C-alpha cells in the first residue's frame, strides 16, 4: 500500500497522461466530469449519474456516409486512443462496469468501440466510509469499501489517501508515479478498520437467495399487475442505472450526407420493442416493468451468470413514485412462493 496527501491530488491529476474524470459538483449532487483544476470535494458520497457514459457514451457516432455520384462512401468514426482515468468511482460502479464488460466484451460479439475505451481506461475506486439508507450493495456480494476488479483501491483517511493496486497495469502506473510514499502500519490498520466498519453501515437488504428460480416459475403471476400500476414510464430507473445498456440505432442525413449513431434507449418506453410490422410484444406497462425486473434478476443471471444489479440505490432515490426493487423482491418472496 502507498499513500499520498490529499493536497497533492492536483499534482497527481496533472501527472496522469490522459483524460482524468473526477466527481464534479452538479447542483446539489455530483457527476463525473473532466478534472479542470477544481478542488477535491470532501462531501462527495456518490454520483447521481454513474460513470458508464465514459465507456458507453449516451450518444455515439459510429460512421458517416455521403453520396459520391451514384456510390455511397462510408467512413467509420475512430475511437480516440487517449487513456482515461476514472478517479473516485465507488465499488458498486466498478462492479457495474465489470457487468457491462460481460455484455460488450465477452461472447461471440465484441463491441469494438466499448472494448477500445475499456482497454484504455483505469478504474480508480474510492471505498465508501459509510452507506446511505438506499444502498444495498452487500446483498449482491459487494463490499462497500473494496472492489476486487479495480485497478486502484483507495481509502480516504482524512489528510491522506491510501492506495492499493489491484491489477498489473494499476501497479505499473502506481510504481511510475513519484508522488507516493509507503503507507505506515497505522494507516494500513485504519484501512482495515474502515473496510470492516463500512460493511455495517449498509442496512437495506434485498433477498436474493432463490429469487431467479422464483421468477422463472411466475412469469404470469398477478403480482406484475400490482407492481406495474403506479409506474409512470419515465425511464429514470434505466437511464440512471449503472448496468442498463439498451440502445437504439438511428441515422441523420442532410443533402446526401449524414451519420449513423447509437443512443441510449429504455426498455420502459412503449416504442422500444415496437416492430416495423406494427407488432409490439410488450404492449403494456405490465410487460415492460416485468421485463426490467426480470432482466436484473433472471435474464442476466441466466445469460451472464451474475445478477444485473449492484445495489447502488439510484433507482430508489430517483423514481418519482418510489418503486423499490428491494421491496419488490421481498414481496415476490412472500406472494409468489404461496
ABEGO torsion letter per residue (X at the ends): XBBBBAAAAAAAAAABBEBBBBBBBBEABBBBBBBAGBBBBAABABBABBAAAAABBABBBABBBBBBEABBBBBBBBBBABBBBBBGBBAAAAAAAAAAAAAAABEABBBAAAAAAAAABBBBBBBBABBBAABAAAAAGBBAABBAABABBBBBAGABBBBBBABAAAAAAAAABAABBBBBAAAAAAAAAAAAAAAAABABBBBABGAAAAAAAAAABAAAAAAAAABAGAGAAAAABAABABBBBBBBBBGGBBBBBBBBBBAABAAAABBAAGBBABABAAAAAAAAAAAAAAAAAAAAGBBABAGAGAAAAABAAGBBAAAAAAAAAAAAAX
